[in-house]
């Protein structure tokens, strides 16, 4: 799915302490909006990773490429800059970055 993704966020609080996963292969920072909405912005280095979800998530890919398989799906789906996917709460998704770095914004409902 394609969408215009914001390149800047105003009126937010940034948590400087990084969220570091998979020995530094996935790194993000949390931002909180004045209405308490929360997002993370981050980098995923080449590799295959599995993430569990608590709340529903929307992953906007802002640079790079990846492929994703969401809980219950058999097939992988490719995503690149400008595309996004939704992940249900209390499930998981697998994401693979074949080469380089993928940049993303994760929004939580």
C-alpha positions as CSV (number, residue, x, y, z in Angstrom):
1,X,0.0,0.0,0.0
2,X,1.3,3.5,-0.8
3,X,0.9,6.6,1.2
4,X,2.6,10.0,1.6
5,X,4.7,9.7,4.7
6,X,5.6,12.7,6.8
7,X,9.3,13.5,6.8
8,X,9.1,15.7,9.9
9,X,7.1,15.7,13.1
10,X,6.5,18.8,15.2
11,X,5.5,19.3,18.8
12,X,6.9,15.9,20.0
13,X,8.9,14.6,22.9
14,X,11.9,12.4,21.8
15,X,13.2,9.7,24.1
16,X,17.0,9.9,23.6
17,X,17.7,6.3,24.9
18,X,17.6,4.0,21.9
19,X,15.6,0.8,21.6
20,X,18.2,-1.7,20.5
21,X,17.3,-5.2,19.3
22,X,19.2,-8.1,17.7
23,X,22.7,-6.9,18.9
24,X,22.2,-3.5,17.3
25,X,20.9,-4.7,14.0
26,X,17.6,-2.9,14.7
27,X,17.7,0.5,16.4
28,X,14.8,2.9,17.0
29,X,13.9,6.0,19.1
30,X,10.5,6.7,20.5
31,X,8.6,9.9,19.9
32,X,5.4,11.0,21.8
33,X,3.0,13.6,20.5
34,X,1.1,16.1,22.6
35,X,-2.0,14.0,22.4
36,X,0.0,10.9,23.7
37,X,0.1,9.1,20.4
38,X,3.4,7.2,20.1
39,X,5.7,6.3,17.2
40,X,9.1,4.9,16.8
41,X,11.5,5.8,14.1
42,X,14.4,3.6,13.3
43,X,16.8,1.6,11.1
44,X,16.8,-2.1,10.3
45,X,20.2,-3.5,9.0
46,X,20.4,-6.5,6.6
47,X,19.0,-9.7,8.2
48,X,15.9,-11.6,9.2
49,X,14.0,-10.6,12.4
50,X,10.8,-11.6,14.2
51,X,8.9,-9.1,16.3
52,X,5.9,-9.7,18.6
53,X,3.3,-7.0,18.9
54,X,1.2,-5.9,21.9
55,X,-0.9,-3.2,20.3
56,X,-1.7,-2.9,16.6
57,X,1.1,-1.4,14.6
58,X,1.5,0.4,11.2
59,X,5.0,0.2,9.7
60,X,5.8,2.9,7.1
61,X,8.9,2.2,5.1
62,X,10.7,5.5,4.4
63,X,13.9,4.3,2.8
64,X,15.2,0.9,1.6
65,X,13.5,-2.3,0.9
66,X,12.2,-5.3,2.9
67,X,9.9,-8.3,2.8
68,X,7.4,-9.1,5.5
69,X,5.3,-12.0,6.6
70,X,2.6,-11.2,9.2
71,X,1.3,-13.8,11.6
72,X,-1.0,-16.3,9.8
73,X,0.3,-15.5,6.3
74,X,2.2,-18.1,4.3
75,X,3.6,-15.7,1.6
76,X,6.1,-12.9,2.0
77,X,5.2,-9.4,0.7
78,X,7.8,-6.9,-0.6
79,X,7.8,-3.3,0.6
80,X,9.9,-0.3,-0.4
81,X,10.0,3.4,0.4
82,X,6.6,5.0,0.4
83,X,4.7,1.8,1.3
84,X,3.3,0.5,4.6
85,X,1.7,-2.5,6.2
86,X,-0.4,-3.1,9.3
87,X,0.2,-5.7,12.0
88,X,-2.6,-6.8,14.3
89,X,-2.1,-6.5,18.1
90,X,-1.0,-9.6,20.1
91,X,0.6,-11.3,17.0
92,X,3.9,-11.1,15.3
93,X,5.6,-10.3,12.0
94,X,8.8,-11.3,10.4
95,X,10.8,-8.8,8.4
96,X,13.8,-9.4,6.2
97,X,16.1,-6.7,4.8
98,X,18.1,-8.3,2.0
99,X,20.9,-5.7,1.8
100,X,21.7,-2.3,3.1
101,X,19.5,-0.5,5.6
102,X,15.7,0.0,5.7
103,X,14.4,3.1,7.5
104,X,10.9,3.0,9.1
105,X,8.3,4.8,11.2
106,X,6.2,2.5,13.4
107,X,2.9,3.9,14.6
108,X,1.0,2.3,17.6
109,X,-2.8,2.3,18.0
